[in-house]
């Protein structure tokens, strides 16, 4: 399936009550099997677009489809269910819980879904092992920033989603830790997932199959990397 967006628009009110255009995107397409990076100046609307594609950010106008599903037409509860099954989100600030173990952090989406976590523990442990994270640490704070980022990625993969959306996934990592995350994203894309990351990281941009450039809410470039 393909993620397609047409006629996206969002206008907000800034200081002094003046409206400003956050997004104005006539068309955007992202395909599974490729690592796509969305880059551009700070404040250009990249994170807003990422969250719109996930169904978290509502827009003034436009249509977003995943295959035959029109995400923008779904009521909020149905949109939440779609996102739970189809999208793995990796946030720039991770949104992990320091007091929990790495394993329990990966299991948080299971608890929010009101499912018994027991049958999911093996999958969570397997994801951490695959990503090279010591899941037996009693507290998350015992891990490095790179390891915490990989915990966030494991959590995003918990339900085996076909779409991975990541916001500045290497921004707070050293180069070695960032390289490991980039390799992980490339592997996820090769496995047939749609992987879209917002980033200023030149290493991640260089590793992308496609690069999209957003400036002042508009796509100014979209070509194979």
NUGU-942484 format. One line per 2 residues: number of its first residue (from 1); their letters; for each residue x, z, y of N, C-alpha, C. Coordinates in steps of 0.1 Angstrom, whole numbers. Layout:
NUGU-942484
NUM> a> X Z Y X Z Y X Z Y ~ ... .
This chain:
NUGU-942484
1> xx> 8 0 -12 0 0 0 9 0 13 ~ 3 -4 23 10 -5 36 3 4 47 .
3> xx> 11 10 55 6 17 66 6 8 78 ~ -6 6 84 -7 -3 95 -14 4 107 .
5> xx> -10 1 119 -16 6 131 -19 -5 141 ~ -30 -5 147 -34 -16 157 -40 -9 169 .
7> xx> -36 -14 181 -43 -10 193 -42 5 196 ~ -30 11 193 -29 26 195 -27 29 210 .
9> xx> -35 38 215 -33 42 229 -36 57 231 ~ -28 63 239 -30 77 243 -26 79 257 .
11> xx> -35 85 266 -32 88 279 -34 103 282 ~ -25 110 288 -26 124 291 -25 126 306 .
13> xx> -29 138 310 -28 141 324 -15 150 327 ~ -7 145 336 5 153 339 4 162 350 .
15> xx> 15 167 355 15 176 367 9 169 379 ~ 1 176 387 -5 170 398 -18 162 395 .
17> xx> -22 163 382 -34 157 378 -33 142 376 ~ -21 136 376 -20 122 375 -19 118 360 .
19> xx> -26 108 356 -26 103 342 -13 96 339 ~ -8 97 327 4 90 323 2 85 308 .
21> xx> 6 73 306 4 67 293 15 72 283 ~ 11 78 272 20 83 262 23 72 251 .
23> xx> 13 65 247 14 55 237 6 43 241 ~ 12 31 239 5 18 240 11 8 230 .
25> xx> 6 8 218 12 1 207 2 -9 201 ~ 4 -22 204 -6 -32 199 -6 -32 183 .
27> xx> 6 -32 177 6 -33 163 19 -26 157 ~ 18 -20 145 29 -14 138 26 -15 124 .
29> xx> 36 -19 116 35 -19 101 47 -13 95 ~ 45 -4 85 55 2 77 52 0 62 .
31> xx> 63 -4 55 61 -7 41 68 3 32 ~ 62 6 20 69 14 10 82 7 5 .
33> xx> 91 15 0 103 9 -5 114 7 5 ~ 112 12 18 122 10 28 123 22 37 .
35> xx> 135 25 42 137 36 51 136 30 65 ~ 126 35 73 124 30 86 127 41 96 .
37> xx> 135 38 106 138 48 116 132 44 130 ~ 125 54 136 119 52 149 128 59 159 .
39> xx> 134 52 168 143 58 178 139 54 192 ~ 147 59 202 144 56 216 147 68 225 .
41> xx> 146 66 238 149 77 247 140 90 244 ~ 146 101 248 138 114 247 125 112 256 .
43> xx> 114 117 251 102 116 259 95 103 259 ~ 99 95 249 93 81 249 80 81 240 .
45> xx> 77 92 233 64 93 225 67 92 210 ~ 79 93 206 82 91 192 75 101 183 .
47> xx> 77 114 186 70 125 178 55 123 179 ~ 50 120 190 35 118 191 31 107 182 .
49> xx> 38 96 182 34 85 173 35 90 158 ~ 46 97 155 47 102 141 35 110 137 .
51> xx> 32 119 146 20 128 142 7 121 142 ~ 6 110 150 -6 102 150 -7 95 136 .
53> xx> 4 90 131 4 83 119 0 92 107 ~ 3 105 109 0 115 99 -14 120 100 .
55> xx> -21 117 110 -35 122 113 -35 135 120 ~ -24 140 124 -24 153 131 -27 151 146 .
57> xx> -23 140 152 -25 138 166 -37 128 168 ~ -47 132 175 -58 122 178 -54 114 189 .
59> xx> -60 102 190 -57 92 200 -69 88 208 ~ -67 82 219 -79 77 227 -85 64 221 .
61> xx> -76 56 214 -81 44 209 -71 40 198 ~ -76 30 189 -67 25 179 -71 28 165 .
63> xx> -66 20 156 -69 22 142 -56 23 134 ~ -56 33 125 -45 35 115 -51 34 101 .
65> xx> -44 26 93 -49 24 79 -38 27 69 ~ -41 33 58 -32 34 47 -39 26 35 .
67> xx> -35 14 33 -42 6 23 -56 3 28 ~ -66 7 21 -80 5 24 -86 17 32 .
69> xx> -78 28 33 -83 40 40 -81 39 55 ~ -91 39 63 -90 40 77 -89 54 82 .
71> xx> -77 59 84 -74 73 87 -81 78 99 ~ -81 69 110 -86 73 123 -101 74 122 .
73> xx> -108 69 112 -123 69 111 -127 82 103 ~ -118 89 97 -121 100 89 -125 112 97 .
75> xx> -135 120 93 -137 133 100 -125 142 97 ~ -123 153 105 -111 161 104 -109 167 90 .
77> xx> -119 172 83 -117 177 69 -112 167 60 ~ -118 155 60 -114 144 52 -100 139 55 .
79> xx> -97 139 68 -83 135 72 -73 145 67 ~ -77 158 67 -68 168 62 -65 166 47 .
81> xx> -76 163 40 -75 161 25 -66 149 23 ~ -68 138 31 -59 126 29 -45 130 31 .
83> xx> -42 137 42 -28 140 45 -22 149 34 ~ -30 158 29 -25 167 19 -20 159 6 .
85> xx> -27 149 3 -24 141 -9 -14 130 -7 ~ -14 125 6 -6 112 8 6 114 17 .
87> xx> 8 125 24 19 126 34 27 139 31 ~ 40 137 31 49 148 32 56 148 46 .
89> xx> 54 159 53 59 161 67 71 170 67 ~ 82 165 74 94 173 75 95 174 91 .
91> xx> 94 187 95 94 190 110 108 192 114 ~ 111 190 127 124 192 133 128 206 132 .
93> xx> 119 216 134 122 230 134 119 236 120 ~ 117 228 110 115 232 96 102 239 93 .
95> xx> 98 249 102 86 256 100 86 263 86 ~ 97 269 83 99 277 71 97 292 74 .
97> xx> 95 300 64 93 315 66 105 322 61 ~ 112 329 71 124 335 68 123 346 57 .
99> xx> 112 353 57 110 364 48 108 360 33 ~ 105 347 31 102 343 18 115 336 11 .
101> xx> 115 336 -2 126 329 -9 125 314 -7 ~ 135 306 -10 134 292 -9 123 287 -18 .
103> xx> 122 292 -30 111 288 -40 97 290 -34 ~ 95 302 -28 82 306 -23 79 297 -10 .
105> xx> 89 293 -3 87 284 9 82 271 4 ~ 87 266 -7 83 253 -12 68 254 -17 .
107> xx> 64 266 -22 51 268 -28 40 271 -17 ~ 44 272 -5 34 275 6 23 265 6 .
109> xx> 25 252 5 13 243 5 3 245 -6 ~ 9 250 -17 0 253 -29 -9 265 -25 .
111> xx> -4 275 -19 -12 287 -16 -22 283 -5 ~ -19 275 5 -28 271 15 -40 263 9 .
113> xx> -37 256 -2 -47 248 -9 -56 256 -18 ~ -54 269 -18 -62 278 -26 -61 275 -41 .
115> xx> -49 270 -45 -46 268 -59 -37 279 -65 ~ -38 282 -77 -29 291 -84 -15 285 -84 .
117> xx> -5 293 -79 8 287 -78 16 287 -91 ~ 12 294 -101 19 295 -114 23 282 -120 .
119> xx> 14 272 -122 18 259 -128 27 251 -119 ~ 27 254 -106 35 246 -97 50 251 -95 .
121> xx> 52 263 -100 66 269 -98 77 261 -105 ~ 74 255 -116 84 247 -123 87 235 -115 .
123> xx> 77 229 -109 80 217 -101 88 221 -88 ~ 84 232 -82 91 236 -70 106 239 -73 .
125> xx> 108 246 -84 122 249 -89 130 236 -92 ~ 123 226 -98 130 214 -101 133 206 -89 .
127> xx> 125 206 -79 128 199 -66 140 206 -59 ~ 140 219 -59 152 226 -53 165 222 -60 .
129> xx> 164 222 -73 176 219 -81 181 205 -79 ~ 171 196 -78 174 182 -76 181 180 -62 .
131> xx> 176 188 -52 182 186 -39 194 195 -36 ~ 198 203 -47 210 211 -46 209 223 -38 .
133> xx> 197 230 -39 194 242 -31 193 254 -41 ~ 200 265 -38 199 276 -47 186 284 -45 .
135> xx> 176 281 -54 163 286 -52 162 301 -56 ~ 172 307 -61 171 321 -66 175 331 -54 .
137> xx> 178 326 -42 181 335 -31 168 343 -28 ~ 169 356 -25 157 363 -22 151 360 -8 .
139> xx> 159 356 1 155 353 14 160 339 19 ~ 152 332 27 156 319 32 168 320 41 .
141> xx> 169 331 49 179 332 59 193 333 52 ~ 194 334 39 207 334 32 212 320 31 .
143> xx> 204 310 34 208 296 32 214 290 45 ~ 222 280 44 227 273 56 216 264 62 .
145> xx> 219 259 74 209 250 80 206 238 72 ~ 217 232 66 215 220 57 207 223 45 .
147> xx> 209 235 39 201 239 28 186 242 31 ~ 184 248 43 171 250 48 163 237 50 .
149> xx> 170 227 56 164 214 58 160 208 44 ~ 168 210 34 164 205 21 153 213 14 .
151> xx> 152 225 18 140 233 14 127 227 20 ~ 128 223 33 117 217 40 113 204 33 .
153> xx> 124 196 29 121 183 22 114 186 9 ~ 119 196 1 113 199 -11 98 203 -10 .
155> xx> 95 210 1 81 214 4 73 201 6 ~ 79 192 14 71 180 17 69 172 5 .
157> xx> 77 173 -6 76 165 -18 67 172 -28 ~ 62 184 -25 56 192 -36 45 185 -43 .
159> xx> 37 177 -36 25 170 -42 29 155 -44 ~ 41 152 -44 46 138 -48 39 128 -39 .
161> xx> 40 129 -26 33 120 -17 39 106 -16 ~ 31 96 -14 37 82 -12 43 80 2 .
163> xx> 40 89 11 45 87 25 53 100 29 ~ 65 97 34 73 108 40 75 105 55 .
165> xx> 71 115 63 73 113 77 82 125 82 ~ 93 122 89 103 132 93 106 131 107 .
167> xx> 106 143 114 109 143 129 123 149 131 ~ 132 141 135 146 145 138 152 153 126 .
169> xx> 152 147 114 155 155 102 170 159 102 ~ 179 153 109 193 157 109 198 162 122 .
171> xx> 189 165 131 193 169 145 201 182 145 ~ 198 191 137 205 204 138 216 206 126 .
173> xx> 219 195 120 228 196 109 242 191 112 ~ 253 196 105 266 190 107 266 177 99 .
175> xx> 277 169 101 277 155 96 275 155 81 ~ 282 164 74 281 165 59 267 168 54 .
177> xx> 261 178 60 247 181 56 238 170 60 ~ 240 163 71 232 152 75 233 141 66 .
179> xx> 245 138 61 247 127 51 240 129 39 ~ 239 142 34 231 145 22 216 142 24 .
181> xx> 211 146 36 197 144 38 194 129 39 ~ 203 121 46 202 107 47 201 100 33 .
183> xx> 211 105 24 211 99 11 198 102 3 ~ 192 114 6 180 118 0 168 109 4 .
185> xx> 168 106 17 158 97 23 159 83 17 ~ 171 78 16 173 65 10 169 64 -5 .
187> xx> 171 75 -12 167 75 -26 151 75 -27 ~ 145 83 -18 130 84 -18 125 70 -15 .
189> xx> 131 63 -6 126 49 -3 128 40 -15 ~ 140 41 -21 142 32 -33 133 35 -44 .
191> xx> 128 47 -45 118 51 -55 104 46 -52 ~ 103 39 -41 90 33 -38 81 40 -27 .
193> xx> 87 50 -21 79 57 -10 81 50 3 ~ 71 52 12 73 48 26 80 60 33 .
195> xx> 91 58 39 99 68 45 101 64 60 ~ 95 72 69 96 69 83 102 82 90 .
197> xx> 113 80 97 120 91 104 122 89 119 ~ 119 98 127 122 98 141 136 104 142 .
199> xx> 145 96 149 159 101 150 166 95 161 ~ 176 103 167 187 97 176 200 96 168 .
201> xx> 200 100 156 213 101 148 218 87 145 ~ 230 84 150 235 70 147 237 68 132 .
203> xx> 241 78 125 243 76 110 230 73 103 ~ 219 80 107 206 77 101 201 64 105 .
205> xx> 203 60 117 199 47 122 207 36 115 ~ 220 38 113 228 28 105 223 27 91 .
207> xx> 218 37 85 214 37 71 200 31 69 ~ 193 29 80 179 24 79 178 10 74 .
209> xx> 167 7 67 164 -7 64 157 -14 76 ~ 150 -6 84 143 -12 96 144 -2 107 .
211> xx> 146 -6 119 147 2 131 137 -2 141 ~ 129 8 145 119 5 156 123 13 168 .
213> xx> 122 7 180 127 13 192 114 15 201 ~ 112 28 205 101 31 214 106 35 227 .
215> xx> 100 29 238 104 33 251 92 33 260 ~ 90 45 266 78 47 275 65 44 267 .
217> xx> 65 48 255 52 46 247 50 33 241 ~ 60 23 243 58 10 238 69 6 229 .
219> xx> 66 -1 218 76 -7 209 83 -18 216 ~ 97 -17 218 104 -27 225 113 -35 215 .
221> xx> 114 -30 202 122 -37 192 116 -32 179 ~ 116 -42 169 112 -38 156 117 -49 146 .
223> xx> 129 -47 141 136 -57 133 144 -51 122 ~ 147 -58 112 156 -52 101 169 -47 107 .
225> x> 173 -36 102 186 -30 107 197 -38 103 .
